[in-house]
Each structure stands twice: as structure tokens, then as C-alpha cells.
């Protein structure tokens, strides 16, 4: 988990209240929220049908805790910029400075909403397949690739260390449970075989060739998915001007979007909702995922809207 800036939290409390700050309370509150998310993570992982879903759940948990810490630290930092009128008094109170502070707090609410978004995604991670049309899957895949490459490098280093030293003593980085399995003594079976299944007993190396081959294949597969998705995101977005609205295929956001000149009427909003579009206040558009189904739905909407002209 991330580190909470206790100094900023303390000063922010002093700027708005005469009450003493309870040391460590900001960190304790953050840790409690992450602990609740961790409990959700374990329940969700138990329901996941695939390893990739479990990996995605862990990624969402980590993103939640990271973004939440960023929001909390930012909120406290903003709180140090201007005191409360109750603390400093109304005489010569810096009204303009306070207005800027309030505006900064309002802007930072987006970070709290983003954290809530990751928590909501975590709660549903066992029901969601990891698809290339997911607008956040690129970040997930990049994190997954980094983990795969790090694990592969560790295996290669461990094998090289063992070849040179004939032992793994002194080698760091291998988890304790994995090390215990790798190095446990062999069990002699009839025919001169070691039957315990440990790599050193069977293959004479910590990580057998097939593990490295599988690791490389996984790395290559994830790289290819990333390259494909990056190519889609880099493509020129489609934008069509219609009477009263604009239609976009926003590859960067991985969304099909409708931007209306004004607030659409009840009938139009009902049409959008029937076709899976939802209002996105942060974007000022009605949107759904950019995939074939989204495009088909968008064209159904456009046919209906243009037919009304």
C-alpha cells in the first residue's frame, strides 16, 4: 500500500479545527479502507473462473489503493493552503485564496471518484472477461507484462546462479514457498528415479526449460495483445456531424459517443438507454464501449434520430 503524508494531514486538521490531531489517524483510516477492499478481493478471487480474472482483480485492488492514497494526500495538501475562517477569524480573511482552495478540492473529487470506480470494478471482477475493448485493459496488460518479464528474469538469474555455485544459498528474490519446493530433498523410487517432483531432483536446475519456454510464450502473447490494442487506440477517431448532434468513435477512450448540442428530449434519452448508452458527465457525452455491438447500436440510434429530421 501507499504512504499517507501524515504531516500534511496534521497541518490540514490544524488549518480547519482547534481539535488536536490524532497521530496516525489519516494512515489508519486509509489502511482500514484498503483492508475492506482486500477482504472484497479475496471473496472475488474465490469466484473467478480464470487466472486472468484473478490477476485483473488483484490489479484493480492495487489501483484502488494507489489512487485512494493519491486522492487523500492531495486532499490534505489542498487543506494546508488556506485556514478556515473559524480558525483565523473574518478580519482580512483571504476570500480569493479560499475560493481557489475550494475549486482545487472540487477538482480532486475526481480522484476519489476514480478510486470508487476501481473498487466497483473489483466487486464485479469475477463477472467480467478481460476483453480488448475494455478501455482500461491496456494498463492492466502492461502491468501484467511487467510482472511476467520480472518473473522470467528471476528464473534465468536463478538458473545461472545455480550453474555457477551449485546451490541457491545466497540467491535472493525467490518466494519462500517456491524456494522450499525447488530445494527439498528428492525421494528415491525404484528404478533410480527421484519422485518428489522438485526441479532440482528431476532437472538439475531451479527452473526447468519448459517453464522458461512457457514464460516466454506468455510474454509474447501479452505483448501481441498490447500491440494490437495500441494500434486500435492510435487509429484516427471517426467523427460525424449530424443535425443536432455529433457521433464519435473515440479509440483513445475506447467508446462510441454521442455529443448533443443541447439536452436531448425524453424520447431521445429513452432511445439511447434502450441501445445501451449511458450519460457520462465527465465527458459530456452519451457513450458505450467501442466494439462491433456498440457500433451497431450507434447506427440504430442514428437511423432513428436522422429519420426524425
N, C-alpha and C positions, 0 to 999 in steps of 0.2 A: 504494500500500500504506500501511498504518497505521504509526504511530510507536511503537516499543517504548521503554518507560521504562527507560533504562539505569541510572539512579540507583537505582531500586527493585531492579533485577536485581543490581546490585553489592552493595547492602546486604543483600539476601536471602541472597546467597552468603556474606557475612561472618557472618551470623547462624547459619549451619549448618556452616561449614567454616573451617579455618585456611588453606586454599589461597588463593592470590591469584586475584582475578577478572580474567579476560582481557577487557580493554576491548573493547566492541562485540560480544562473543560472543552475547549474547541477540538482538541485532538480526541478526547473521549467521545464526544458527540459524533465525530467523523468515523471513528473506529466502530461505534455501535451501528451506524448506518451500513458500513461495509460488512459487518458481521451478519446483519439481517440479509444482505444481498448474498453472502456466502452460503447461508442456510438455503436460500432460494436456489442457488447454483447446484447444491448437492441434490436437492429434490428434482430439479430439471434434468440433471445428468442421468439420474436413475431412470428417467422416462425416455431419454434419447435412444433412437433406434440405430444410429450410426456413430462411428468415431468422429466423423466430421461435424456432426451436430454437437457432440460433446466439446470438441475443440472450439466451435463457434460460441458455445455457452461460456466457456472459460474466457474467451476473448471479450465477450460482452461484459462479463463481470469485471475484468481488468479495466476496460474502457470506462465503465460506470465509476469505479473508484477513482480513476485518474481524473476524469472530467469533474467529478464532485469535488475533489480536492482543489482543482483549479478554480472552481466557482467559489468555494469557501474562502480561499486565500485572497482571491480578487475582491470579494465582498468585504472582507476585513480591511484590506488595503484601502479601498474606497472610503471605508469608515474612518480612517485616520486623517482624511483630507480637511474635514471641517467639523467643528464641535456642534453639539446640539444647542439650541437656544436656551434650553433648560439648564445647561452646564455653564455657558459663558454669559448668559443674560442677553436682553434685547438691545441694549445700548451698543450702537455701531456694529450690529450683527452683520456679517458678510453674506447678504442675501444672494448675490450673484454666485458666490462660491458654493453656497448650499444648493442652488438650483443645478449647478454643474454636477455636484455630488449625486443628487437625486437622479439626474439623467444617466450618470455612469452606473448607478445601481440598477436602473431600469434596463440598461443595455446588458448588464451582467446576468440578468434573469434568464437570458438565452442560454447561458452555460448551465444553469440549474435545470432548464427545460431539456437541454441536451442530455444531461445526466439521467433525468427521468425517462427519457426516450430509450437509453441503453438499458435501464432497469426493466422497462416494459418489454423490450425485445428479449431480455434474458428470461423473463417469466414465460415467454412463448417459444423459446428456442427449440424445444423438443417437438414443436408442431411445424417448424419451418425447415424446408430444404435449403441447402446452400446453393443458390442459383446465380448465374452470371448476370441476371437482370436486377439483382439486388443492388441498390445504389451504394451500399456500404461494403459490399463483398470484396472490393479491391483492397481496402485497408486490412480486412481480415486475411486475405490471401497473402498480402505482403508480410504480415506478422507471422503467418504460418510458414512461409518460405524462409524467413529469418531463423525460425526455430529449427526447421529441418536442416538448414545449412550448418547451423551451430552444432546440432547433434551429429551430423555427418563428420564435421571437422574433429569433433571429440573422439569419435570412433577411430578415425585414421590416426590421430595422435596417440591414442591408447595402444593400437597395434604396433606402431613404430617404437613406442617406449618399451613395449614388451619384447620386441625383437632384439632390442639393444641390451636390455637389462635382465631378461628372463624372469621378470617379476613386475607386478603393478604397484609394489610398495613405493610410496613417494609420489605416485601419479594422482593428481587432483582433478576433480570435475565430474567423476562418475558417481551417481547417486548410490547411497549406502546399500540399498536393496539390490541394485543391479550388480554392484561390486561383489556382494555376497554370493550371488548366483554364478557370476563369472569364475570366481576363485574357489568355490567349495570343492573339497576333495572328491575324486572320482570313486565310483562304486564298481568293484570288479565283478564282471559277469562271465559265465562260461564262454570260452572262445577268445578270451583275451580282450574283451570289449569293456570300456568304461560306460556304465549305464546310467549315470546321473543326469545327463543332458547338458552339463555345463560346457561352454565353448572351449575352455582350456583343456578339458578332458577329451573332447571329441575332435577339435580342430587345431589345438595348439596355439590359439590366439584368442584375445578377448572378444573380438567381434569377427565372426566368420565372413567369408567373401559374399555369401548370399545376402547377409544383412546390408553390406555396403552397396551391393547391386540394387536391392530393393530401395534403399535410401536414395540412391542416385535417380532411380526411376520416379520416385515420389517427388523429388526436387524438380525433375524435368517436367512432370505433369503439371505441377503448380505453376512453374514458370510459363508454360504454354497458356494456361488459363489466364494468367496475368497479362501476357502479351496480347491475347485475344481481346480481353476486356479493355485494355488501354487503347487498342486500335479503335474499338467502338466509341470510347469516350473522346478520342481525338478527332473523330469524324465531324464534318461540318453540320451543325444543327439545322434541321428543317424548320422554317418559319413561314407561315402563310397568313396573309392579311385577308380577313373576311369583313363583311359588313357588321360592325359592332363588336367584333372580337378578333383575336389573333391566336392561331394554332401553332404550337411549337413541339418539336421532338427534341427535347433537351438531353443530348447524350452525356453532358457533364454531370447532370443531376440524375440521369437515367430515368427520366419522367416524360410522359406526354402531358402537355399543359394547354389549358385554355385561359387566356387573359381577356377579360371583357372590358369594354370602355367604361361601363358603369356596373352597378349591381344588377345581376341578371334577375328576371322576374321569377315568380314561384314555379311556373311551368318549366322554365329552363333549368332551374336548380333541381327540380324533380327529375328531369331528363338526364342531367349529369349524374345524379346519385344512382339512378337505375342502371347506368352504364359504368358504375364503379369509380366515378370521380369524386374526390373529396377536396374540400376547401383547405388551402394551405396559407394561413395568414402571413407567415414569414415571407412567402414568395409572392403573395397577392394573386394567386392563380388557383384554378381547379386542376387537379392532376391525379395521375395514377402511374404505375410502373411502365417504363418504356420496354415493351415486348410486343410480340405479334398480337396477343389478345388486347393489349392496351391500344394499339394502332387501329385494330378493327372496331373497338368500342368508340374511339375518337371519330372515326369516319361515319359511324352510325349517328353520332351526335351532330356532326357537321351536316350530314344529309338532312336531318330533321330541322336544324336551325336554318340552313340555307333554303329549305323548302318553304319556310315561313315568310321569306322575303317577298 
